[in-house]
Amino acid sequence: MRTVYDVQQLLRAYGIIVYTGDRKDDLLLMEMEVLDLYHSKFIDGETMKKAVMILRMGS
């Protein structure tokens, strides 16, 4: 996972599609969804950290 697109694909694998029309809001909502997946134990800590880092760099 290297790009925001890769994070979108990760979320899409769990049926989550984020699109508000505002990139900054999209990145924030995607981060919240990644954290929810982690807390629900759907993804591991390493995946969560990498995704959050990518999303924060994308803003």
FIKOL-147148 format. One record per residue: residue number from 0; residue in three letters; x negated, y, z of N, C-alpha, C, O in turn. Coordinates in Angstrom, 2 decimals. Each point is the difference from the previous one (the first is absolute). Example, Ala and Ser with C-alpha at 12.3 -4.5 7.8 and 13.67 -1.06 7.14 Angstrom:
2
  kolfi  zavex      n.x      n.y      n.z     ca.x     ca.y     ca.z      c.x      c.y      c.z      o.x      o.y      o.z
      0    ALA   -13.19    -5.69     7.80     0.89     1.19     0.00    -0.90     1.20     0.00    -1.04    -0.02     0.66
      1    SER     1.39     1.07    -1.38    -0.82     1.19     0.06     0.77     1.09     0.73    -0.51     1.11     0.17
// end
This chain:
59
  kolfi  zavex      n.x      n.y      n.z     ca.x     ca.y     ca.z      c.x      c.y      c.z      o.x      o.y      o.z
      0    MET    -0.86    -1.17     0.00     0.86     1.17     0.00    -0.91     1.23     0.00    -0.82     0.19     0.89
      1    ARG     1.00     0.65    -1.93    -0.86     1.17    -0.15     0.74     1.29    -0.27    -0.54     1.09     0.22
      2    THR     1.78    -1.18    -0.71     0.71     1.21    -0.40     1.38     0.07     0.63     0.49    -0.98     0.57
      3    VAL     0.13     2.14    -0.68     1.36     0.18     0.50     0.93    -0.96    -0.75     0.95    -0.53     0.58
      4    TYR    -1.22     0.31    -1.85     0.80    -0.95    -0.78    -0.06    -1.39     0.63     1.02    -0.70     0.06
      5    ASP    -2.20     0.29     0.39    -0.14    -1.30     0.65     0.84    -0.08     1.28     0.60    -1.04     0.30
      6    VAL    -0.55     2.13     0.44     0.83     0.04     1.21     1.47    -0.09    -0.38     0.78    -0.68     0.66
      7    GLN    -0.40     1.37    -1.73     1.38    -0.09    -0.48     0.35    -1.44    -0.36     1.11    -0.46     0.28
      8    GLN    -2.04    -0.25    -0.90     0.24    -1.40    -0.36     0.13    -0.88     1.24     0.81    -0.93     0.03
      9    LEU    -1.60     1.22     0.99     0.12    -0.72     1.27     1.40     0.19     0.58     0.65    -0.96     0.40
     10    LEU    -0.20     2.21    -0.36     1.33     0.28     0.54     1.09    -0.64    -0.86     0.98    -0.52     0.52
     11    ARG    -1.16     0.57    -1.83     0.98    -0.57    -0.91     0.15    -1.50     0.22     1.09    -0.55    -0.19
     12    ALA    -2.17    -0.12     0.58     0.05    -1.44     0.28     0.96    -0.31     1.14     0.51    -1.11     0.11
     13    TYR    -0.26     2.11     0.75     0.94    -0.16     1.11     1.33     0.69    -0.27     0.81     0.18     0.92
     14    GLY    -0.58     0.21    -2.16     1.26     0.61    -0.39     0.13     1.47     0.38     1.11     0.53     0.10
     15    ILE    -2.25     0.12     0.11     0.01     1.41     0.42    -0.46     0.87    -1.17    -1.12    -0.16    -0.49
     16    ILE     1.97     1.06     0.07    -0.34     0.96    -1.06     0.21     1.39     0.56     1.08     0.34     0.48
     17    VAL    -2.14     0.47    -0.54     0.05     1.35     0.54    -0.14     0.99    -1.14    -0.99    -0.01    -0.72
     18    TYR     2.00     0.87     0.56    -0.10     1.07    -0.98     0.94     1.12     0.41     1.22    -0.15    -0.02
     19    THR    -1.80     1.29     0.41     0.80     1.15     0.39    -0.12     1.13    -1.01     0.78     0.95     0.01
     20    GLY    -1.78    -1.06    -0.90    -0.24     1.07    -0.95    -1.07     0.96     0.48    -0.43     0.89    -0.74
     21    ASP    -0.02    -1.06     1.99    -1.03     0.84     0.59    -1.14    -0.92     0.43     0.17    -0.82     0.90
     22    ARG    -1.33     0.95    -1.53    -1.10    -0.93     0.26    -0.40    -0.04     1.47    -0.23    -1.07     0.55
     23    LYS     0.14     2.23     0.08    -0.41     0.05     1.40     1.00    -0.77     0.88    -0.41    -0.76     0.89
     24    ASP     1.69     0.94    -1.13     1.02    -0.73     0.75    -0.05    -1.49    -0.31     0.19    -0.82     0.90
     25    ASP    -0.44     0.48    -2.16    -0.12    -1.41    -0.38    -1.13    -0.67     0.77     0.17    -1.11     0.51
     26    LEU    -1.32     1.77    -0.44    -1.15    -0.58     0.71     0.29    -0.17     1.48    -0.38    -1.01     0.60
     27    LEU     1.06     1.98    -0.01     0.36    -0.08     1.42     0.97    -1.16     0.24    -0.18    -0.77     0.95
     28    LEU     1.19     0.65    -1.79     0.97    -1.09     0.16    -0.64    -1.36    -0.24     0.33    -0.98     0.67
     29    MET    -1.24     0.90    -1.64    -0.69    -1.26    -0.25    -0.85    -0.39     1.21    -0.06    -1.18     0.36
     30    GLU    -0.59     2.15     0.26    -0.78    -0.29     1.20     0.89    -0.54     1.12    -0.36    -0.95     0.68
     31    MET     1.51     1.57    -0.51     0.94    -0.47     1.02     0.45    -1.43    -0.29     0.12    -0.81     0.92
     32    GLU     0.12     0.50    -2.18     0.44    -1.35    -0.37    -1.12    -1.02     0.23     0.26    -1.11     0.46
     33    VAL    -1.50     1.49    -0.78    -1.14    -0.90     0.22    -0.13    -0.29     1.50    -0.21    -1.15     0.40
     34    LEU     0.34     2.18     0.42    -0.09    -0.20     1.45     1.13    -0.89     0.50    -0.21    -0.83     0.87
     35    ASP     1.41     1.00    -1.42     1.12    -0.86     0.38    -0.27    -1.45    -0.37     0.30    -0.91     0.77
     36    LEU    -0.88     0.68    -1.96    -0.34    -1.36    -0.41    -1.02    -0.61     0.95     0.08    -1.18     0.34
     37    TYR    -1.05     1.99     0.08    -1.02    -0.48     0.92     0.60    -0.35     1.37    -0.27    -1.07     0.55
     38    HIS     1.09     1.97    -0.03     0.61    -0.24     1.32     0.97    -1.19    -0.02     0.22    -0.65     1.02
     39    SER     0.33     0.38    -2.19     0.90    -1.15    -0.14    -0.77    -1.28    -0.34     0.58    -1.06    -0.21
     40    LYS    -1.93     1.19     0.15    -0.90    -1.13    -0.26     0.13    -0.61    -1.40    -0.24    -1.19    -0.19
     41    PHE     0.62     2.01    -0.78     0.05    -0.47    -1.39    -1.37     0.15    -0.67    -0.33    -0.76    -0.90
     42    ILE    -0.47     1.74     1.36    -1.35     0.19    -0.53    -0.97     0.04     1.16     0.37     0.31     1.13
     43    ASP    -1.64    -0.62    -1.42    -1.00    -0.01     1.07    -0.60     1.39     0.21     0.26     0.94    -0.76
     44    GLY    -1.06    -0.83     1.80    -0.59     1.29     0.37    -0.91     0.57    -1.06     0.00     1.21    -0.24
     45    GLU    -0.78    -2.07    -0.39    -0.93     0.47    -1.03     0.75     0.59    -1.20    -0.39     1.05    -0.52
     46    THR     1.45    -1.71     0.09     0.82     0.50    -1.11     0.63     1.32     0.37     0.04     0.93    -0.81
     47    MET     0.47    -0.83     2.02     0.64     1.24     0.46    -1.00     1.15     0.01     0.30     1.08    -0.49
     48    LYS    -1.48    -1.32     1.06    -1.01     1.07     0.08    -0.41     0.48    -1.38    -0.12     1.20    -0.25
     49    LYS    -0.09    -2.15    -0.66    -0.42     0.35    -1.36     1.09     0.81    -0.71    -0.29     1.01    -0.65
     50    ALA     1.55    -1.46     0.78     1.11     0.71    -0.65     0.17     1.41     0.56     0.18     0.95    -0.76
     51    VAL    -0.25    -0.82     2.07     0.16     1.32     0.61    -1.13     0.93    -0.42     0.23     1.17    -0.28
     52    MET    -1.46    -1.69     0.22    -1.13     0.81    -0.44     0.21     0.50    -1.44    -0.23     1.17    -0.30
     53    ILE     0.67    -2.06    -0.57     0.25     0.37    -1.40     1.08     1.07    -0.08    -0.16     0.98    -0.73
     54    LEU     1.24    -1.15     1.48     1.10     0.96    -0.04    -0.43     1.36     0.54     0.40     1.03    -0.54
     55    ARG    -1.20    -1.01     1.58    -0.46     1.28     0.55    -0.99     0.70    -0.92    -0.05     1.23    -0.04
     56    MET    -0.72    -1.99    -0.70    -0.93     0.60    -0.96     0.75     0.50    -1.23    -0.48     0.90    -0.69
     57    GLY     1.64    -1.48     0.40     0.77     0.38    -1.18     0.77     1.30     0.16     0.57     0.50    -0.96
     58    SER    -0.53     0.04     2.18     0.79     1.22     0.21    -0.79     1.26    -0.15     0.55     1.09     0.16
// end
